[in-house]
Amino acid sequence: MNNVASLSAQIQPADFGKVAVLMGGWSAEREVSLKSGEAVLNALLEKKVDAHKIDVQRESIFDDLKVGQFDRAFIILHGPGGEDGVIQSALEILQLPYTGSGVLASALAMDKLRSKELLQGAGLPTPAYMRLDETTDMSYVGASLGFPIMVKPALEGSSIGMSKVTEESGLNKAWQLASKFGDSVLAEQWVSGKEFTVAILGRSALPVIRLETKRDFYDYAAKYDDDDTQYHCPCGLTEIQEAQLQRLALSAFNAVGAKGWGRVDIMTDEEKKPAIIEINTVPGMTNHSLVPMAAKAKGLSFSELVYEILSKTLVEA
């Protein structure tokens, strides 16, 4: 048996009890979450786990969980309300074990501004950035960061609300777009180079994937709609270079206190210097998603991956 799955080898489906698969929610990533959630639910059912769908609603989540008499929860909610510590707090109140990171780590990783501050404090590389609001001098931002600049909401995922800006006149428009998804917006120095992602499972980094898109960057359409986005695994790096990215990803994951599973996105510039872009504590699990691809390269099927993630609610309890 693959050593990645060794933790779950002795765990039987009945050991989990009744499992709530939390999906949907109220963020801009609701539709992606529903797709991820259905895939996770079907995988657990395939593994004979007593799993049940919960489409999370603000007004009923406590009642849904209490009435259902669940023993644990698989969180597959993306964005605010599900990935930022909110649902984790609710589950802590109910004393219900759940997959993935805890309250603090979820909140830190979801907030791109706070996580970048933390990464800098830990001495880990991340692109230079500035916070944007209605009082920001956009000419100063351009002069400080140089162009192109990436503008994005600090509290969204799936590349929602992101823009590549090539000149000062575009900064305000990009800020207005990003601010539709929350008051916290950042401008980030553009990294011209290759994009990689490193999936984390437990305390191990899975094989690195290199992303290639014809678009300016790996945006929402490239992630979920395009059929010509390319995913390279093996990623084309030497064994030593890949191991370096894996160590860097684990360092970032550990820096925010994340656990269970997740994904760290990294860019390398033209001199092959890496920079951490963001940390994802509840990555997508659709047919376009990256964690399942990395797991497959390690010898884990989708259902085995899902079972392994859920197993950590028992092994790491």
C-alpha positions in Angstrom: 0.0 0.0 0.0 1.2 3.5 -0.8 2.8 5.0 2.3 0.8 8.2 2.0 -2.4 6.2 2.8 -0.8 4.2 5.6 -2.6 6.3 8.3 -6.1 5.2 7.1 -5.1 1.6 6.4 -6.6 0.2 9.6 -9.6 2.5 9.8 -13.0 1.0 8.9 -15.8 3.1 7.4 -17.9 2.5 10.5 -15.2 4.1 12.6 -16.2 7.5 11.3 -19.8 7.3 12.4 -22.2 9.6 10.6 -20.4 12.2 8.5 -21.7 15.6 7.4 -20.2 16.8 4.1 -20.5 20.6 4.3 -20.7 22.3 0.9 -22.3 25.3 -0.8 -22.3 28.1 1.6 -22.8 31.8 0.8 -19.5 32.9 -0.8 -18.8 33.8 -4.4 -17.3 30.3 -4.7 -20.6 28.6 -3.8 -21.0 26.8 -7.2 -17.4 25.5 -7.1 -18.0 24.2 -3.5 -21.2 22.4 -4.6 -19.2 20.6 -7.4 -16.4 19.8 -5.0 -18.9 18.6 -2.3 -20.8 16.3 -4.6 -17.5 14.7 -5.7 -16.4 14.2 -2.1 -19.8 12.9 -1.0 -19.8 10.3 -3.8 -16.2 9.3 -3.0 -17.2 8.7 0.7 -20.3 6.7 -0.3 -18.1 4.6 -2.6 -16.0 3.9 0.4 -19.1 2.8 2.3 -18.9 5.8 4.7 -22.2 6.9 6.2 -21.9 10.4 4.6 -24.7 13.0 4.1 -24.9 16.2 2.1 -25.4 19.5 4.0 -25.8 22.6 1.9 -24.7 25.1 4.4 -27.0 28.1 5.1 -26.2 30.8 7.7 -29.6 30.5 9.4 -29.8 26.8 9.8 -26.3 25.3 10.1 -26.5 24.7 13.8 -29.9 23.1 13.6 -28.9 21.0 10.6 -25.8 19.6 12.4 -27.6 19.1 15.8 -30.7 17.5 14.3 -28.6 15.2 12.1 -26.7 13.9 15.1 -23.4 13.8 13.1 -20.1 12.4 14.5 -17.8 14.5 12.3 -17.7 16.8 9.3 -15.9 17.0 6.0 -15.5 20.7 5.2 -15.5 21.3 1.5 -16.7 25.0 1.6 -14.6 27.5 -0.3 -14.2 31.2 0.5 -15.7 33.3 3.3 -17.8 31.4 5.7 -16.2 28.1 5.0 -12.5 28.6 4.6 -11.9 31.5 6.9 -12.5 30.0 10.4 -16.2 30.7 10.6 -17.6 27.2 10.0 -14.6 25.9 12.0 -15.7 28.0 15.0 -19.2 26.6 14.7 -17.9 23.1 14.7 -15.7 23.8 17.7 -18.7 25.0 19.6 -20.6 21.8 18.8 -17.4 19.8 19.6 -17.7 18.1 16.3 -14.4 16.9 14.7 -13.8 18.2 11.2 -11.3 18.0 8.4 -8.5 20.4 7.7 -7.2 23.4 9.6 -8.5 24.9 12.8 -10.0 28.4 13.4 -6.8 30.5 13.5 -5.0 28.8 10.7 -8.0 29.0 8.5 -8.5 32.7 9.2 -4.8 33.5 8.6 -4.5 31.6 5.3 -7.8 33.0 3.9 -6.7 36.6 4.6 -4.0 37.2 1.9 -2.8 40.4 3.6 -2.3 38.8 7.0 -0.8 35.6 5.6 1.7 37.6 3.6 2.7 39.6 6.7 3.1 36.3 8.6 5.2 34.8 5.7 7.5 37.9 5.7 7.9 37.7 9.4 8.8 34.0 9.1 11.5 34.9 6.5 9.7 33.1 3.7 9.7 34.7 0.2 6.5 36.3 -1.1 6.0 39.1 -3.7 6.0 42.7 -2.5 2.6 44.1 -2.0 0.5 47.1 -0.8 -3.0 47.4 0.6 -5.5 49.4 -1.5 -8.5 51.4 -0.4 -10.4 54.6 -1.5 -7.6 56.8 -0.1 -4.7 55.1 -1.8 -2.4 57.1 -4.0 -2.4 54.9 -7.1 0.6 56.6 -8.6 2.6 55.7 -5.5 1.5 52.1 -5.8 2.7 52.0 -9.4 6.0 53.6 -8.6 6.6 51.3 -5.6 5.7 48.0 -7.1 6.3 48.6 -10.8 4.2 47.2 -13.6 2.5 44.8 -14.2 0.7 44.5 -10.9 -1.8 41.9 -9.7 -4.8 43.4 -7.9 -7.0 41.0 -5.9 -9.5 40.7 -3.0 -7.7 39.7 0.2 -10.6 37.4 1.3 -11.6 35.5 -1.8 -10.3 32.4 -3.6 -10.5 30.8 -7.1 -9.0 34.0 -8.6 -12.3 35.7 -8.2 -12.1 39.5 -8.6 -8.4 39.5 -9.7 -6.9 41.7 -12.4 -3.5 42.1 -14.1 -2.8 45.8 -14.4 -0.2 47.1 -16.9 -0.4 50.8 -16.3 -1.4 53.3 -13.6 -4.7 54.2 -15.3 -6.0 50.7 -14.7 -5.3 50.5 -11.0 -8.5 52.2 -9.8 -10.7 50.1 -12.0 -9.0 46.9 -10.8 -9.5 48.1 -7.2 -13.2 48.8 -7.8 -13.6 45.3 -9.2 -11.8 43.6 -6.3 -13.6 45.7 -3.7 -16.9 44.2 -4.8 -15.8 41.1 -2.9 -14.8 42.9 0.3 -13.1 46.0 1.6 -9.7 44.3 1.9 -7.8 44.6 -1.4 -4.2 44.2 -2.2 -1.8 45.1 -5.0 0.9 42.5 -5.5 4.1 42.7 -7.5 3.8 40.7 -10.7 6.1 37.7 -11.0 7.1 36.8 -14.6 7.9 33.1 -14.6 6.4 29.7 -14.0 3.6 28.8 -11.7 3.6 25.7 -9.5 1.3 24.3 -6.9 2.2 21.9 -4.0 -0.6 19.8 -2.4 -0.1 19.0 1.3 -1.5 15.8 2.8 -0.9 15.4 6.5 2.7 16.3 7.1 3.9 15.4 3.5 4.0 17.4 0.3 2.7 15.6 -2.8 4.3 15.8 -6.2 4.6 19.3 -7.6 2.4 20.4 -10.5 3.4 23.1 -13.0 0.5 25.0 -14.4 0.4 26.4 -18.0 -2.4 28.6 -19.4 -2.7 30.7 -22.5 -4.3 33.4 -20.4 -2.4 36.2 -18.6 -2.6 34.2 -15.4 -4.3 31.2 -13.9 -7.7 32.8 -13.5 -11.2 31.4 -12.7 -11.8 30.4 -16.4 -8.4 28.7 -16.6 -9.1 26.8 -13.4 -12.7 25.6 -14.0 -13.7 26.2 -17.7 -10.8 25.9 -20.1 -9.9 22.5 -21.5 -6.5 23.7 -22.8 -5.0 24.6 -19.5 -2.0 22.2 -19.0 -1.0 20.5 -15.8 2.5 19.1 -15.8 3.3 16.4 -13.3 6.2 15.6 -13.3 6.6 19.3 -13.2 9.9 19.5 -15.2 12.1 20.4 -12.3 15.1 18.4 -11.2 14.6 16.2 -8.1 16.5 18.7 -6.0 14.5 21.7 -7.3 11.2 19.9 -6.7 12.2 19.0 -3.2 13.1 22.6 -2.5 9.6 23.8 -3.5 8.0 21.0 -1.4 10.0 22.1 1.6 9.0 25.8 1.0 5.4 24.8 0.7 5.5 22.8 4.0 7.2 25.8 5.7 4.4 28.1 4.6 1.7 25.7 5.5 3.3 25.2 9.0 3.9 28.9 9.4 0.1 29.6 9.5 -0.5 26.5 11.6 -2.4 24.7 8.9 -3.0 20.9 9.1 -4.7 18.0 7.6 -4.6 18.9 3.9 -4.3 21.9 1.7 -2.4 23.5 -1.2 0.4 26.1 -1.5 0.8 28.1 -4.7 4.3 29.2 -5.7 5.7 31.3 -8.6 9.3 31.2 -9.7 10.8 34.2 -11.5 13.1 34.3 -14.5 16.0 33.6 -12.2 14.1 30.5 -10.8 13.7 32.2 -7.4 10.5 31.0 -5.7 7.8 33.2 -4.1 4.8 32.0 -2.2 1.6 33.4 -3.7 -1.0 32.0 -1.3 -2.0 29.1 1.0 -5.3 27.3 0.5 -6.7 25.3 3.4 -9.8 23.9 1.6 -8.8 23.6 -2.1 -11.1 22.6 -4.9 -12.0 19.0 -5.4 -13.6 19.2 -8.9 -12.5 17.4 -12.0 -10.2 20.3 -12.8 -8.7 20.5 -9.3 -5.1 20.2 -8.4 -4.9 18.2 -5.2 -6.5 15.1 -6.8 -4.0 15.4 -9.7 -1.1 15.4 -7.3 -2.6 12.5 -5.2 -3.0 10.5 -8.4 0.7 11.0 -9.2 1.4 9.6 -5.8 -0.7 6.6 -6.4 -3.9 7.6 -4.6 -7.3 7.5 -6.3 -9.8 10.3 -5.7 -11.8 8.1 -3.2 -8.6 7.1 -1.4 -7.6 10.7 -1.1 -10.9 11.7 0.3 -10.9 8.8 2.7 -7.3 9.7 3.8 -8.4 13.3 4.5 -11.3 12.2 6.6 -9.1 9.7 8.4 -7.1 12.5 9.9 -10.1 13.5 12.0 -9.6 10.2 13.9 -5.8 9.8 13.7 -5.0 13.4 14.7 -7.9 13.8 17.2 
